[in-house]
């Protein structure tokens, strides 16, 4: 059987516009304060410029570098969310999509086997997203990535099934 091809899903480029508008607004406000010429607000203006530039760099650098939010390979599934890490395919019971219509968010929910949950709990954010989705394990938002949420979940489910069907794969 063929190996699992590594796949990753970074944020798509259209996610940059809200970040750009917020960062540029803070920089412009800071430059306006500096340009006012008042000595009492000039340091705050330079501070706002520095914070705005820092915000732009911190938020746009992962978009520019195409850092994957969700990725998988032969070793398992991983997400760029604090506390998610890499989850081995054998530890995953099922993967599904949950749409929170009141928030307009699609979540990739990963349900692990009980032993895997006991070994590693997971971080605050993946668990809080899972609670919002009605699960008790891990979840990651998958809106605004380079593929549609249903395509991402289909790819992950296919890779999960392929990994468990491979010869020599650990069985549960």
C-alpha positions in Angstrom: 0.0 0.0 0.0 1.3 3.5 -0.8 2.5 5.8 1.9 0.4 8.7 3.1 1.3 11.9 1.2 2.0 14.8 3.5 -0.6 17.5 3.2 -0.9 20.9 4.8 -3.5 23.6 4.9 -2.2 27.2 5.6 -4.4 30.3 5.8 -5.5 31.7 2.5 -4.4 35.1 1.4 -7.7 36.8 1.9 -7.2 36.5 5.7 -4.6 39.3 5.5 -7.1 42.1 4.8 -8.6 42.4 8.3 -5.2 42.2 9.8 -3.8 44.8 7.5 -6.6 47.2 8.2 -6.3 46.9 12.0 -2.5 47.2 12.0 -2.5 50.1 9.6 -5.1 51.9 11.6 -3.0 51.6 14.8 0.1 52.8 13.0 -1.8 55.7 11.4 -3.2 56.7 14.8 0.3 56.6 16.3 1.7 58.7 13.4 -1.1 61.2 13.9 -0.3 61.5 17.5 3.4 62.0 16.7 2.6 64.5 14.0 0.4 66.6 16.3 3.6 68.0 17.8 2.4 67.8 21.4 5.2 66.7 23.6 2.9 65.0 26.1 1.4 62.5 23.5 4.4 62.0 21.2 5.8 59.1 23.3 2.4 57.4 23.3 2.3 57.9 19.5 5.6 56.2 19.0 4.5 53.4 21.2 1.3 53.0 19.1 3.5 52.9 15.9 5.7 50.2 17.4 2.7 48.2 18.6 1.0 48.5 15.2 4.2 47.4 13.4 4.7 44.5 15.8 1.1 43.4 15.3 1.4 43.5 11.6 4.6 41.5 11.6 3.3 38.9 14.1 0.1 38.4 12.2 1.2 38.6 8.6 4.5 36.7 8.9 2.7 33.3 9.2 0.5 34.2 6.3 3.4 35.2 4.2 5.5 32.1 5.1 2.4 29.9 4.5 2.7 28.2 7.9 0.2 25.3 7.9 -2.7 25.5 10.4 -3.7 21.9 9.8 -1.2 19.3 8.4 -0.8 15.5 8.3 1.7 13.0 7.2 2.5 9.3 8.0 3.1 10.1 11.7 -0.3 11.7 12.3 -2.4 14.8 12.4 -1.1 18.1 13.7 -2.5 21.6 14.1 -0.9 25.0 14.8 -2.8 25.6 18.0 -1.2 25.6 21.4 -1.6 22.2 23.1 -2.8 20.4 20.0 0.6 19.0 18.8 0.8 15.8 16.7 -1.7 13.1 17.3 -0.8 9.6 16.0 -3.2 8.0 13.6 -3.7 5.0 15.9 -4.8 7.3 18.7 -7.6 8.9 16.6 -11.0 7.3 16.9 -12.8 9.6 14.4 -12.5 12.9 12.7 -15.5 15.1 11.9 -16.6 18.6 11.0 -18.9 20.6 13.3 -20.3 23.9 12.1 -21.2 26.4 14.8 -23.8 28.5 12.9 -24.3 31.0 15.7 -20.6 31.9 15.4 -20.1 31.1 11.7 -17.2 28.8 12.4 -16.4 25.3 11.1 -14.3 23.1 13.5 -12.3 20.0 12.8 -13.1 17.8 15.8 -10.7 15.0 16.6 -12.1 12.3 18.9 -9.3 10.2 20.4 -9.4 6.8 22.1 -9.8 6.9 25.9 -6.2 5.8 26.5 -4.8 8.5 24.3 -6.9 11.2 26.1 -5.6 9.9 29.4 -2.0 10.0 28.3 -2.2 13.6 27.0 -4.9 16.0 27.9 -4.4 18.7 25.2 -4.2 22.4 25.6 -6.8 25.0 26.7 -7.7 26.2 23.2 -8.3 22.8 21.5 -10.4 21.7 24.5 -12.4 24.9 24.6 -13.2 24.7 20.8 -14.2 21.0 21.3 -16.5 22.0 24.2 -18.1 24.6 21.9 -18.6 21.8 19.3 -20.2 19.5 21.9 -17.2 17.1 22.1 -14.9 16.3 25.0 -11.6 16.0 23.2 -9.9 18.4 20.7 -10.9 20.7 17.9 -9.4 23.4 15.7 -11.1 26.0 13.5 -10.6 25.4 9.8 -12.3 28.4 8.2 -10.3 30.6 5.9 -7.7 28.0 5.0 -6.5 27.2 1.4 -9.3 24.5 1.1 -12.9 24.4 2.1 -13.7 22.9 5.5 -15.4 19.8 4.0 -12.5 19.2 1.7 -10.0 19.4 4.6 -12.1 16.9 6.7 -12.5 14.5 3.8 -8.7 14.5 3.3 -8.0 13.9 6.9 -10.6 11.1 7.1 -9.1 9.5 4.0 -5.6 9.7 5.4 -6.8 8.3 8.8 -8.5 5.4 7.1 -5.5 4.8 4.9 -3.1 4.8 7.9 -5.2 2.3 9.9 -5.6 0.0 6.9 -1.8 0.0 6.1 0.0 -3.3 6.8 1.7 -3.2 10.2 -0.5 -0.3 11.4 -1.3 -0.5 15.1 -4.8 -1.8 15.7 -7.3 -0.8 18.4 
